[in-house]
Amino acid sequence: MTEVFEQTPGLVRIRITAADMATAQEAAKQISQLWLSSSYRPRRVPGKDGVHVQVDADLRRRPEDGGIAALEDDGGPGVAVV
């Protein structure tokens, strides 16, 4: 998957680090309202502070094209494919 992001203009992988889960989730939600984006799985690294979230986004496409924001609006499971 990394090769796809490195070779395809318009695709980005955004890594978010926040002090708490609510902040990390809000940041991912804000990204999903701008561009078509993937679901995210917050994680903590043992022995390190903060919560980490990775979001994949397609800057060429809007959230209405699908992605996590569209599924959340429809009451879906919050899972998407970029």
N, C-alpha and C positions, 0 to 999 in steps of 0.2 A: 504494500500500500504506500509506503514511503516513496517509492519510485514514481508512482502516479502523481503525487503532490509535487515532486521535483521536476517532472516533465510536462505538466499540464498547467498552462497559464490560467489564472483565476481560481485555482484551488489553494486553500491555505489550511494549516493546522495551527490552532491557537491553544497554547497551554496557559491555564489560569492557576495562580496560586493565591489563596485567600486565607485569612485567619480562621474562618469558620465556614461550615457547610452552607448556611443561608446566603452568605456573600458570594461564594463560588457558584451556587445555583442561580442566583440573580444575574451574575455576569454572563453565564452561559445562556440564560433566557434572553437577555438584551441582545446578544449576538444573533440568536435565532430569529429575532424580530427584524434584523437588517438583511440577512442573507439566508439562503437555503443552508441548513446546517444539520449535523448529525446529532444523535442522542449523546449523552455524556454519562460517564460513571465517575462520581467523585471517589477519591481514594486518599488515604493517609499513608505516609511513609513512616514506619516504626522508628522512633527516636528523633523525628523531625517535627517541627511545628507546622501547622497549617493543613489545608485541604488542597488537593490538586485535581484539576479537571482538564480534560483535553476535548476540544471541540473541532471537528472538521467542517469547513464551510466552503461553499462555491460562490465566489463573488460575482459570478456571471448570472446567477439566478436569485430570484426573490423568494421569500418564505412561502408565498402563495403557491409556488411550484411543487410544494411537498415539504418534507423535512419535519423536524421536531415541532416547530411553531404551528404548522398546519394540523398536525395530529393532536396537539394539546388543545387547539381551538375546537376540534371536533370531539373532544373527550376521549381520544385514542390513547394508546398505551405509552406514548412518548418515545417511540423507537422509529428511527428513520434510516434510510439508505441514501448516501450522497452519491 
